[in-house]
């Protein structure tokens, strides 16, 4: 959510908190990337009257609250390479993010009886089954999604494992160490965007995943 490198004078593992302003700016900006306009008024209305909240904002607030809770877990990530058969259990939160983001949109589509413009409840947290082309890029074969995601997260955990013990006493971390973790999290985001694991909202899941990984190691 920022490129701020934390100061290193603390002697226990640190998990940053997010302010309401952090959440607001993230929701507005992440939707702008996908050409979905969210105004500050729309955001504040969702906070004041949750039962009438914009579906995009409501879903993202739920997903952000989920990553804040997940990020506090020092055992969030495995300290070993995993196989494709282990992916869903090891990273069960990945599909949960997708469900949270699109849940309110799916409900709205059901209420409007409009399956063309809204995701179905059955598609939430489910990897796509069809080929996908966007801009000039053809996403990977659906049968390779789990394999590619497994490789992506294994590459990240390889970097993370190097610093796992030091993160327990962050005063031993150098600026370059934080930047390596930051770049590794950014690479996960880019990989997910390229893989496009879901029919919709893959890029939003990618950005939330990056920020979960950042918060988990102490980076905002």
N, C-alpha and C positions, 0 to 999 in steps of 0.2 A: 504493500500500500504506500510505501515510500522507499527511498534508497538510503534512509538514515542508518548508519552503522552505530550500534549501541556503544555507549561508554563501557569500559571494561574494569570498573572498580567494584563490582559486586562479586560476592563469593559463594553464590548459590545459583542454580539454574534459574533463568529468568524467562517468564512468559508474559509478553506485553499485553496490556489491556487496550481495547479500542474505544475511543470516545464516540459519542453520537455524531460528531462532525466527521470522524473517520468513516463511519458507516454511510453517512449521507453522501459524501464525496465519492466513495467507492461505488455505490449504487448508481449514482448519476453518470459517472465516468465509464463504468463497465458497460452500461446500456448504450452509451454514446458510441462505443466501439462497434456495436451491432446495429447502429442507426435506429435505436429506440429512444425516443425523447422522454426523459424523466425530469420534471422541474423540481425545484426546491419545495414549491407549494404542494406538489403531488406527494413528495416524500413526507412533509410535515402532516399532511392530511392523513396519511397512512398511520402515523404515530398517534395522532389524536383520536382517530376513529378506525380502529383496526378492522371492524366488521364491514367497513366500506372501502378498505384499502385497495389501491391499484394492484392488480394481480401480479405484475412484475415486481413491484416494490415489496409486497407481502412475502412472496417466495424468496426474494433475495435477503430480506431481513431474517427469515427463518434459517436460510443457509449460512448467513454470516454468524448468527448465534451458535449454530452447530460447529463451525470451524473454531470459534473462540473456545468452546468447551473441549473440543478434540485436541486443540493445540496445547492444552495444559497437561496432556498425558506424555510423560517422558518415554513411555513404551509405545508410542504411536507407531513407530517404524521398526521393522525387523532389523536385526544386526547381521543378517546373512542374505545371500541371494535366495530367491524363491522360484518355484516352477510356475508354469501357467496354471496348473491345477490348484495351486495355492493362492492365486491372485484374489479371487472373490472373497475368501475368508480373511486374508491378510489385510486387504484394502477394502473392506466392506463399506467404509465411509464414502468411497468414491461414487458408488451408485446412489448412496443416500443423498449426496449433494445434488445430484441430478433430480431426484424425486422432490427434494425441498424446493429447488428453483422453480420447477414447472407445476407444482401441485395446484396452486391457485389458478393458473391458466387452464389447467385441465378441468377444474371445477367450473370455471366460467364457460368453457366450450361446451360442457355437458349441459349447463343451464340454458345456454343459447341454442342448443342442438346444432352446433356448428363444428363438426369434426374436421372440416377443410382448413380452417384458420387457427385451430387450437390443437394442442397435443391431446392424445387420448390418455386416460388413466393407465391403460395397459402398457403404454410405451415408457412410462416413468421408470427410470433406473434400469432400462433394458438397452443393451448395445444394438446398434442398427443391424438390420439384416440385408439391406440393399446397398448397391453401389451409390456413391455420392460424388458429385462434381460441383465445385464452387470456384468462381472466377476461372482461372486457368489451371486449377489444381484438381487432380482426381485423387480422392481419398483412398486409403488402402482397401484391399479386399476385406469384406466383413469377417471372413474366417481368420484373419490375421490380427484382429483388434486386440484380443487378450494377450497374444504373444508380444505384440509391439508395446502394449502398456506395461507388461511384465518387465521387458527390457528397459523401458524408460525408468520405472521405479527402482529397478535393480541398479541402474547407473547412478541414480540419486543416492540410494542407501550406501553405495560404495564410498561416496564422498562423505556422507553423514557419519558413517561408522568411524571414519578417521578422527572425528571431532567429538564423538559421543561422550567419552570420559571427560574431556576438557570442558564440555558444556556444563558439567556439574559444578565447575568452578570457573566461570567465565572470565575471571580476572587474568587467566592465562591465555586468553584468546588475543590474537593480533588482528589488526585491521585487514590484513590480507586473508586471514582465516575466514572472517565474516564475508569477505567478498567472494571467496570460493563457494561458500554455502549459498550466497545470494545468486551467483551465476548458475549453480546447480538447480536451484528452485526455478529460475527463469527458463532453463532448458526444459524442465518438466512441462512447464506451461506451453512452450513452443511445440514440443513433441505432441502434446494432447491436441493442440490446434491442428496439427498436420494429420494426425490419425483420425480425427473427427469420430469418436467412438459412438456418439448418439445421433439420432436423426435431427435433433434440435438442441440448441444450448450447449454444444460441446465447448465453444470458446468461453462461455461464462463459467462452466465447470473448470476449465483450464485455469482461468484467472483466480478462482476461489481456491483451487488446489495449490497454486503457487503461494498464495497468501497464508494458507494453512501451514505449509512447510516453513515459511518464513517465521510465522508466529511461534511455531513449535521450537525453533532454535534460538529465539530471542530477537528476531528482526521484525520491525514493523513494515 
